[in-house]
Amino acid sequence: VTEDTASALLAVQPRHITPRRVPAGGAMWRLRSLQAMSHTAPRMARALGINPVHVARIISGEVETVTPGLHRDICQLWEAWWDKKPRIRDQHEKSAAAKAMRRAARSKWPCPAGLDEDFLDEPGYKPRHPWKHATGTGIADDYPLGFRGEAA
């Protein structure tokens, strides 16, 4: 290694590096906690502008990493919906919301208030509090991030 190359390598700081992928654990827990508030995977996917299958795979823990952009979007969705329930317009939405909440309860996934934001994005994070029924403080906007197109 030449002196110039060594100097260039040593000059690189972590803040200069943009990772291509980030661990999906924080995204997974955020989406699981929204499911505990009765938000379904298809509803979250529409709000994120992505395919519902991808959201379901993140929730199930099948996905180990996500792009920084998707992680940011999931964080923003979580911030918008953490204390909100989904709008229920018909019997189908009512049934889907109840099914989402039952899955979260059965799996012991906490509502958003049960997550520790200081540690949520650390690899291996596990919530200390299990599922508890939450009523929310209002109704969530369907598209808090502005996505309204067809899910990818």
C-alpha positions in Angstrom: 0.0 0.0 0.0 1.4 3.3 -1.0 1.5 6.3 1.4 -1.1 8.1 -0.6 -3.5 5.1 -0.6 -3.0 4.6 3.2 -3.7 8.3 3.8 -6.9 8.2 1.7 -8.1 5.0 3.5 -7.4 6.5 6.9 -9.3 9.7 6.0 -12.5 7.8 5.5 -14.9 8.3 8.4 -18.1 6.3 9.2 -20.1 9.5 8.5 -18.8 9.5 4.9 -20.2 6.0 4.2 -23.8 5.4 3.2 -24.6 1.7 3.7 -26.4 -0.1 0.9 -28.4 -2.1 3.4 -29.2 -1.8 7.1 -30.4 -4.4 9.6 -34.1 -5.0 9.3 -34.8 -5.6 13.0 -35.9 -2.1 13.8 -38.1 -2.0 10.8 -39.6 -5.4 11.7 -40.5 -4.3 15.2 -42.0 -1.0 14.0 -44.2 -2.8 11.5 -45.1 -5.5 14.1 -46.1 -2.8 16.6 -48.3 -1.1 14.0 -50.0 -4.5 13.4 -50.6 -4.6 17.1 -52.6 -1.4 16.5 -54.7 -3.2 13.9 -52.8 -2.0 10.8 -52.6 -4.7 8.2 -49.6 -5.5 6.0 -51.5 -4.5 2.8 -52.5 -1.1 4.4 -48.9 -0.5 5.5 -47.6 -1.5 2.0 -50.0 1.0 0.4 -48.8 3.8 2.7 -45.1 2.9 2.0 -45.7 2.5 -1.8 -44.3 -1.1 -1.8 -45.5 -4.6 -2.4 -47.6 -6.1 0.5 -45.5 -9.3 0.2 -42.4 -7.4 1.1 -44.1 -5.9 4.1 -45.3 -9.3 5.2 -41.8 -10.8 4.8 -40.3 -8.0 7.0 -43.0 -8.5 9.7 -42.4 -12.3 9.7 -38.6 -11.8 10.2 -37.7 -13.3 6.8 -35.8 -10.2 5.7 -32.5 -9.5 7.3 -31.7 -6.2 5.7 -33.6 -3.3 4.1 -32.4 -0.3 2.1 -31.8 2.9 4.1 -34.6 4.6 2.2 -37.1 1.9 3.1 -35.9 2.0 6.7 -36.4 5.8 6.7 -39.9 5.4 5.2 -40.9 2.8 7.8 -39.7 5.0 10.6 -41.7 7.9 9.2 -44.8 5.7 8.9 -44.3 4.5 12.4 -44.0 8.1 13.7 -47.3 9.0 11.9 -49.2 5.9 13.0 -47.7 4.9 16.4 -50.7 6.1 18.4 -53.4 5.8 15.7 -55.8 3.0 14.6 -56.7 2.4 11.0 -59.9 3.9 9.4 -62.5 1.1 9.2 -64.8 1.7 6.3 -66.5 -1.7 5.8 -66.8 -5.2 7.2 -63.8 -6.4 5.2 -61.5 -3.8 6.8 -63.0 -4.5 10.2 -62.2 -8.2 9.8 -58.7 -7.6 8.5 -57.9 -5.2 11.3 -59.2 -7.7 13.9 -57.1 -10.5 12.3 -54.0 -8.3 12.4 -54.5 -7.4 16.1 -55.1 -11.1 17.0 -51.9 -12.2 15.2 -49.9 -9.5 17.2 -51.5 -10.6 20.5 -50.9 -14.3 19.8 -47.3 -13.5 18.8 -46.9 -11.1 21.9 -45.8 -8.2 19.6 -46.1 -5.0 21.6 -47.9 -1.9 20.5 -45.6 1.0 19.6 -45.6 2.4 23.1 -44.1 -0.9 24.3 -40.9 -0.4 22.2 -37.8 1.3 23.5 -36.8 3.8 20.8 -33.3 4.2 22.2 -32.4 0.5 21.4 -34.9 -0.3 18.6 -32.4 -0.3 15.8 -29.7 -2.2 17.6 -29.2 -5.7 16.1 -30.8 -8.4 18.3 -33.2 -5.9 20.0 -36.1 -7.6 21.8 -39.0 -5.7 23.4 -39.4 -6.1 27.1 -43.1 -5.6 27.1 -45.6 -8.0 25.4 -48.8 -7.1 23.6 -51.4 -5.1 25.4 -54.7 -3.8 24.0 -54.4 -0.2 22.9 -57.2 2.0 21.7 -55.1 4.8 20.1 -55.7 8.5 20.1 -57.3 8.8 16.7 -57.6 7.6 13.2 -54.5 7.2 11.0 -54.1 9.1 7.7 -54.1 6.5 4.9 -51.1 8.1 3.1 -48.9 10.0 5.7 -45.9 9.7 3.4 -47.7 10.9 0.3 -47.4 7.6 -1.7 -50.6 7.0 -3.6 -49.4 5.0 -6.6 -49.6 1.3 -7.3 -47.5 -0.7 -4.8 -44.3 -2.0 -6.4 
